[in-house]
Amino acid sequence: MPKVTANSNYDAAEGQMRKKRKRRAATNALREIKREQKKTKHIIPTAPFNRLVAGIANNYQENLRFKGTAYSAFHTAAEDFIIKLFSDANSLAIHAKRETLQPRDLKLAYKMQQEEN
């Protein structure tokens, strides 16, 4: 007789182990999305993003400096833009009856955002 624990797949009525169900890939992806949506911290790491902003600003004018609140505002705006872009692209993929994002979804979502503004 197999070892029975509280979380095992042992069916006492039949006296044998039950076959474990395999979940679809989309189920795991949705679970991961829900977990990420519960988080309140930034998605993009702060230090590399601040270096990127400083590097881009340096291309326009030497020795530009920003306050911490300015970096935070750039960071929030960039993440909001990226999240909206991917959300729109995901809606386009779902409309096309696909589960996977493709580059054409992102291009169309970006084009739609440009026309919106």
N, C-alpha and C positions, 0 to 999 in steps of 0.2 A: 504494500500500500504506500502511495507517495506521501511525502511530508506535507501536511496541510497547515497553512497559516491563514491569518485573517484576510490577507490581500491576494491569496492564491486563486488560480483559475480552476480549482478542484470542484467538480460538481458531485455532491454527495448522493444525489438521487440516482445518477447513472454510475457512480463509482469510478469515474475516470476524469482525466484532465480535459478542460474545455480548450478549444482552439482560440488563441488570442486574436482579436479583430485587428485588421490592419486599417489605419486611418489614411484618408486621402491626403496628398501633399497640401492641398488648399486648407484643410482643417488645421494643420500645424501652423501654416502661415497666418491664418486668422487669429490663432491663439497668440502667436508672437506679436502680431500687430496690436491686439488688445493689451498685452503686457506693456508694450512700448508706449501706448497712449496713456497709460496710468502714470507714467513718469512725468515729472515736472522739470527736470533738468534739461540743459541744452543737448541737442543731438550731436552737433559739431563741437569738437574740443575747443576750449576757449583760447589757449595760448597759440596754437597753429593758426587759428582764424585771425587773431590780433596781428600776428606777423604778416599774414596775407594782406590785411587791410593796410598796414604800415607800408608794405612793399608796393602796393598799387598806388597809394598816396604819394610815395617817393617818386614814382614815374611822372607825376604831374608837377610836384614842387619839392625841392630839397628841404629837409629839416622840418617837415610838418609834424606836429604833435597833437595827440587827441587825449581828452579826458577819459577816465574809465567809463563814465556814463555814455560817452559817444560810442566807444567800442561795444558796449552793451546794446545800444540802440541799433548799430549796424548788425550785430549778431542776431538780435530778435527779428529784424526786418528780413535778413537773408534766410533765416530758418522758416519764417512764415511764407516767404516766396517759394522756397523749395517744397514745403509741405503742401501748399496749394497746387503747385505744378504736378507733383506726384499723385495727389488726390484726383485731379482732373484727368491725368493720364490713365489712372486706374479705372476711372469711370468709362473712359473711351474703350479700354481693353474689355471691360465687362460688357459694354454695349456690342462689341464685336464678337461676343460669346467666347472670349479667351480668358484664361486665368493669369497669363504671363504678360508683363509689360514688354513692349517692343519699342525700339527707337522711334518708330513712326508715331506711336502714341504720345511720346514726350514732345516730339516736334509739333504735332498738331495742337497739343495742350498749350505749348508755349506760344504758338501762333494765335490761338484763341485768346490768351491772356493779353497779348499785344494789341489785338483788335478791341478788346474790352476797355483798355486804357486809351 
